Amino acid sequence: MPDRELYIGLMSGTSADSIDAALADLSDGQHRLLATLSCDIADLKNDIHELATPGFNEISRMGQLDRELGLRFANAANTLLQRECIDSSQVIAIGSHGQTIRHTPPGDGNNRHPFTLQIGDPNTIAHLTGITTVADFRRRDIALGGQGAPLTPLFHRATFEKPGTLRAIINIGGIANITLLFGDGVSSPLGYDTGPGNGLMDSWILQSLGEAYDDNGQWASEGQVIPTLLEQFLKTPYLFKKAPKSTGRELFNPEWLSQQLVSFGDSIEPADLQATLLEFTAQTISTGIRKSHRPITEAYLCGGGAYNGALVSRISALLNPIQVSTTEALGILPGWVEAMAFAWLAQQTLSGKPGNEPTVTGASAASVLGAIHPA
């Protein structure tokens, strides 16, 4: 089909569990997800997370990991194309988010210069795939005074907005973020990071049970929420900052959790803490939507958290009577929305169109974001 416009989106999120590769047809303003592939990178997870905070020999470790992830990203793209019997010459470009290892946006601490850093060498990806690769999407927004995140709201609007309907798109990765779509064809979307998504729950179950994640929220469902601890979590200063704002593992990490638990000693049952973390995630997400004071009627979940039944049930209860579903109801499986968004952002970059939304990130202007690395 010569009229197809094929792009690949590559994504590795805050949880650093896998590389997601999404093949999309973006012709004629349509956003069709054609094929997907997930490649496990559990063997690199500790190395990635260690670079989220200052440590020994950072530059050398970062350089090695940058190249290794470039190889892994390229392999994911090539494997997907080989499986689908598609020649690389048929793909216009790859949009690679890379792997975030440090995110310190404006208003975050006393940094003289806010910055964000994603690795996964795009030169390596372009060379090994033979496909033009667009990457480094976030730093231009930072240069314009923005948060560098979230960058998916424009894609959400292009793909999920419905005339006459106020919708919320809730992305739950390691960190959770929301997009508000007003359905009037005029208003810019709003959105920001609400706080933790799966990240704290994943860290706690790994530490306690050696499991990578809480399957369907089963372990959390066995525990009881600890009201005093939840109240303490909800006093975290980030939650009271006004948008635009973004956060990451630099704040919501195992060290943060350990500090929160100091005054509780050994009195907490592990499953109860998991239940409390789930409730913390659900409440920060629902509060983010409620305090917009907009009559949202529909909410759609995407990201890994959309597969956590206990979390979805709790969010649904807190948002009632808002109708809550997943983006599968809108035509894209929830686990692939973000990877597809970066395929779309690659198309935006090559077309010379903005990829950020100043009402979301706080940037001084909308701008073309990605850096292009020719094949």
Secondary structure, DSSP 8 states (H G I E B T S, - for coil): -TT--EEEEEEE-TT--EEEEEEEE-GGG--EEEEEEEEE-GGGHHHHHHTTS--TTHHHHHHHHHHHHHHHHHHHHHHHHHHHT--GGGEEEEEEEEEEEEEE-TTSTT-SS-EEEEES-HHHHHHHH-S-EEE--SHHHHHTT-------HHHHHHHH--TT--EEEEEESSEEEEEEE--SSSS--EEEEEEESSHHHHHHHHHHH--SS-GGGHHHHHS---HHHHHHHTT-GGGGS-SS----TTTSSHHHHHHHHGGGTT---HHHHHHHHHHHHHHHHHHHHHTT-----EEEEESGGGG-HHHHHHHHHHHTTSEEEEGGGGTS-GGGHHHHHHHHHHHHHHTT-----HHHH--SS-----EEE--
